[in-house]
Amino acid sequence: MSDAATARSWRATAARVLFSDYFVLWLCVVYVAVVAPFTPGFLTLENAGNLLATLLPLFVVALGQTLVLITGGIDLSVTSIIGLCSITGALAMNDDTGWLARSPMAMPVGAGVMLAAGALVGGFNGTAITRFRMPPFIVTLASMMGVSGAAVWLTQSKTINRLPDAFNALGGKTTIALVIALVVGISVHVMLSRSMFGRWLYAVGHNARTARVSGVPVNGVILGAYICSGVLAAVAAILYTGQAETGSPVLGQRILLDVIGATVIGGTSLFGGRGKVLWTLFGVLFLKLVDNSLNLLSLSLFTLTIVKGVVILLAALLDSLRTRLGPADR
């Protein structure tokens, strides 16, 4: 084989690896193999349980971000939605002052209130973007600030304790949280791969103008994506609040970098038109492996943030490379 043929073969192999659906999964395997020998307790069942417990709610909220990114938008308000949903649900069902205190309906109604709050904020974001043609970045940034301030004002910066045991079990018991995350993940996968709405999402992300000419209800699709993002942030709020057994207005405040980073690392494009549930799962897994291993090494929060920033920057560069060189149907 000539040198030119060998070079072409290597380039073809590299392209197959780069554009493989499992590229980030292989990165996870390599990362574990490299880091595990130097990280005490990394490969233990206890640590695996802790990793899974923190991975599940992040996966759920990242799925909502995936839907928005597929349309070519972005949702910076998801972490504030988590905080707002946490305190609205806790205000409704806590055993001290909640209007559903010690009621058998406290858990289902409280969870419903949280989902409604997430849908409301998501609907506001989507309406502002579609009705008034405002940039998604500005709308969701303003929403993030306003919703976060409202959550703090409602509780005067206090946490709300004594939530129903049945509610705490939703996030506190990993098995239940795993079932919820699986149901959400499968539902979003079916929606993206089997439904007309899923095809519309990709069409809008590829080219909104062409999609509109083709008869796609572009504004309705974008509005639906932001409502879904708000609802999935509310589901994540249920899991996070159940884990903490406390309603907090600042719950999830520090995970915005993780949400966007994990989604982009997985392969969902910042330019729109590309994204899958499986990719997001792999991106969340990789980011949580990095997070978990650095915590076990007792590195400072500043070091952890720097490493995450570098990883996300590299993921954005990779996304740009994939967008320029990749097949159009990805």
C-alpha positions in Angstrom: 0.0 0.0 0.0 1.4 3.4 -1.0 2.0 6.2 1.5 -1.0 8.2 0.0 -3.3 5.2 0.4 -2.1 4.7 4.0 -2.8 8.3 4.8 -6.3 8.1 3.3 -6.9 5.0 5.3 -5.9 6.7 8.6 -8.0 9.8 7.8 -11.0 7.6 7.0 -10.5 5.7 10.3 -10.2 9.0 12.2 -13.3 10.3 10.6 -15.3 7.2 11.6 -14.2 7.5 15.2 -14.8 11.2 15.3 -18.3 11.0 13.9 -19.3 7.8 15.7 -22.3 7.9 18.0 -20.1 6.2 20.6 -17.1 8.6 20.4 -17.7 10.1 23.9 -18.4 6.7 25.4 -14.9 5.6 24.2 -13.6 8.8 25.8 -15.2 7.7 29.1 -13.6 4.3 28.9 -10.2 5.9 28.2 -10.6 8.4 31.0 -11.5 5.7 33.6 -8.5 3.6 32.5 -6.1 6.5 32.9 -7.5 8.1 36.1 -8.6 5.0 38.1 -5.1 3.9 39.2 -4.3 7.3 40.7 -7.8 8.0 42.3 -8.5 6.0 45.5 -12.0 4.8 45.8 -12.9 5.6 42.2 -13.7 2.0 41.1 -15.9 1.1 44.1 -19.6 0.2 44.3 -20.2 3.0 46.7 -18.7 5.6 44.4 -20.6 4.1 41.5 -23.9 4.6 43.4 -22.9 8.2 44.3 -22.0 8.9 40.6 -25.4 7.5 39.4 -27.3 9.5 42.0 -25.7 12.8 40.8 -25.9 11.8 37.1 -29.6 11.2 36.8 -31.1 14.7 37.5 -28.3 16.3 35.4 -29.2 13.9 32.5 -32.9 14.9 32.7 -32.3 18.7 32.6 -29.7 18.2 29.9 -32.3 16.5 27.8 -34.4 19.7 27.8 -31.3 21.7 26.8 -30.8 19.2 24.0 -34.2 19.9 22.5 -33.6 23.6 22.6 -30.1 23.4 21.1 -31.5 21.2 18.3 -33.7 24.2 17.2 -30.6 26.4 17.2 -31.5 28.2 20.5 -30.2 28.0 24.1 -31.8 28.0 27.5 -29.8 29.7 30.3 -32.8 29.7 32.7 -32.9 26.0 33.5 -31.0 26.3 36.7 -33.2 29.1 37.9 -36.3 27.0 37.0 -34.9 24.3 39.2 -34.7 26.6 42.1 -38.2 28.1 41.5 -39.8 24.7 41.1 -38.1 23.5 44.3 -39.5 26.2 46.5 -43.0 26.3 44.9 -43.4 22.6 45.5 -42.0 22.8 49.0 -44.2 25.8 49.9 -47.2 23.7 48.8 -46.5 20.4 50.6 -44.2 21.0 53.6 -45.5 19.6 56.9 -45.3 23.0 58.7 -46.9 25.7 56.6 -47.8 24.1 53.4 -51.4 24.3 52.2 -51.2 20.5 51.5 -49.5 19.8 54.8 -49.8 16.1 55.8 -52.4 15.5 53.1 -52.3 12.3 51.2 -52.4 14.4 48.0 -49.3 16.4 49.1 -46.8 14.5 47.0 -48.7 14.3 43.6 -50.1 17.8 43.8 -46.8 19.3 44.9 -45.0 17.6 42.1 -47.7 18.8 39.7 -47.2 22.4 40.9 -43.5 22.0 40.2 -44.1 20.8 36.7 -46.6 23.6 36.0 -44.1 26.2 37.2 -41.5 24.8 34.8 -43.9 24.8 31.9 -44.9 28.3 32.7 -41.4 29.7 32.6 -40.6 27.7 29.5 -43.7 29.0 27.8 -42.7 32.5 28.7 -39.3 32.0 27.2 -40.7 30.5 24.0 -43.3 33.2 23.6 -40.8 36.0 24.0 -38.5 34.4 21.4 -41.2 33.6 18.8 -43.7 36.4 19.3 -41.3 39.3 19.7 -38.3 37.8 17.8 -36.0 38.3 20.7 -32.6 36.4 20.8 -32.8 33.2 22.9 -29.6 34.1 24.8 -31.0 37.5 26.0 -34.5 36.1 26.8 -33.3 33.2 28.8 -30.5 35.2 30.5 -33.1 37.8 31.7 -35.4 34.9 32.7 -32.6 33.3 34.6 -32.1 36.5 36.6 -35.8 37.3 37.1 -36.8 33.7 38.1 -33.8 33.4 40.4 -34.7 36.7 42.1 -38.4 35.6 42.5 -37.4 32.3 44.1 -35.2 34.1 46.7 -37.9 36.7 47.3 -40.6 34.1 47.9 -38.6 32.4 50.6 -36.5 35.4 51.9 -33.4 33.2 51.1 -34.6 30.5 53.5 -34.8 26.8 52.8 -38.0 24.8 53.4 -37.8 21.5 55.3 -40.1 18.7 56.4 -41.2 17.6 53.0 -43.4 14.4 52.7 -41.4 11.1 52.8 -43.1 9.9 49.6 -41.8 13.0 47.8 -38.3 12.6 49.2 -38.2 9.0 47.9 -38.5 10.2 44.3 -35.0 11.6 44.4 -33.6 10.1 47.5 -34.0 6.5 46.4 -31.7 5.9 43.4 -33.9 3.1 42.0 -37.0 5.3 41.7 -34.9 8.2 40.3 -33.4 5.8 37.8 -36.9 4.7 36.6 -38.0 8.3 36.2 -34.8 9.2 34.2 -35.3 6.1 32.0 -38.9 7.0 31.3 -37.9 10.6 30.4 -35.0 9.5 28.3 -37.0 6.9 26.3 -39.9 9.3 25.8 -37.6 12.0 24.4 -35.8 9.4 22.2 -39.1 8.2 20.8 -40.2 11.8 20.3 -37.1 12.7 18.4 -36.8 9.6 16.3 -40.4 8.6 15.7 -42.7 11.7 15.9 -43.5 14.5 13.4 -42.6 17.0 16.2 -39.1 15.5 16.4 -38.6 15.8 12.6 -39.8 19.4 12.8 -37.2 20.1 15.6 -34.3 19.0 13.4 -35.8 20.9 10.4 -36.0 24.1 12.3 -32.4 23.7 13.5 -31.1 23.0 10.1 -32.8 26.0 8.4 -35.8 27.7 10.0 -36.6 29.7 6.8 -36.7 26.6 4.6 -38.7 24.7 7.2 -41.3 27.5 7.3 -41.6 27.4 3.5 -42.0 23.6 3.7 -45.0 24.1 6.0 -43.4 23.5 9.4 -45.0 25.6 12.2 -41.7 27.0 13.2 -42.9 29.2 16.0 -45.0 26.4 17.5 -42.0 24.0 17.4 -39.7 26.5 19.1 -42.3 27.3 21.7 -42.8 23.5 22.3 -39.0 23.0 22.7 -38.8 25.7 25.4 -41.9 24.4 27.3 -40.3 20.9 27.2 -37.1 22.3 28.5 -38.9 24.0 31.4 -40.9 20.8 32.2 -37.7 18.7 32.2 -36.0 21.2 34.4 -38.9 20.8 36.8 -38.5 17.0 36.7 -34.8 17.5 37.6 -36.0 19.8 40.4 -38.1 17.0 41.8 -35.1 14.7 41.8 -32.7 17.2 43.3 -35.2 18.4 46.0 -36.0 14.8 46.9 -32.3 14.0 47.3 -31.7 17.1 49.5 -35.1 16.6 51.3 -35.2 20.4 51.3 -36.7 23.1 49.0 -34.1 25.7 48.2 -34.3 28.8 46.0 -30.7 28.3 44.9 -30.9 24.6 44.2 -29.0 23.8 41.0 -27.5 27.3 40.9 -24.0 26.0 40.1 -24.8 23.4 37.4 -25.5 25.6 34.4 -22.0 25.0 33.1 -22.6 21.2 33.6 -25.9 21.3 31.8 -24.7 23.1 28.7 -21.2 21.4 28.8 -22.5 17.9 29.0 -25.0 18.4 26.2 -22.3 19.9 23.9 -19.7 17.3 24.9 -22.1 14.6 23.9 -22.3 15.9 20.4 -25.4 18.1 20.3 -24.5 21.0 18.1 -24.5 24.6 19.2 -25.4 25.5 15.6 -28.7 23.5 15.7 -30.0 20.6 13.7 -28.1 17.8 15.5 -28.6 16.0 18.8 -29.6 12.7 20.3 -30.6 11.4 23.7 -27.7 8.8 23.6 -25.2 11.6 22.9 -26.5 13.6 25.9 -26.3 10.6 28.1 -22.6 10.0 27.2 -21.8 13.7 27.6 -23.3 13.7 31.1 -21.5 10.5 32.0 -18.1 11.9 30.9 -18.6 15.2 32.7 -19.7 13.5 35.9 -16.7 11.1 35.7 -14.4 14.1 35.5 -16.2 15.9 38.3 -16.2 12.7 40.5 -12.6 11.9 40.0 -11.4 15.4 40.8 -13.5 15.5 43.9 -12.0 12.2 45.1 -8.6 13.8 44.6 -9.7 16.6 46.9 -8.9 19.3 44.4 -10.2 22.8 45.0 -13.4 24.1 43.4 -11.3 26.6 41.4 -9.3 23.7 39.9 -12.5 21.8 39.1 -14.0 24.8 37.4 -10.9 25.4 35.3 -10.8 21.8 34.2 -14.5 21.8 33.3 -14.0 25.0 31.3 -11.2 23.5 29.3 -13.1 20.3 28.6 -16.2 22.3 27.4 -14.0 24.6 25.2 -12.5 21.5 23.6 -16.0 20.1 23.1 -17.1 23.4 21.4 -14.1 23.2 19.1 -14.9 19.6 18.3 -18.5 20.6 17.6 -17.3 23.3 15.2 -15.1 20.7 13.4 -17.9 18.2 13.2 -20.2 20.9 11.8 -17.8 21.9 9.0 -16.6 18.4 8.1 -19.4 16.1 9.0 -22.2 14.7 6.9 -25.2 16.9 6.5 -27.7 14.4 8.0 -26.1 14.2 11.4 
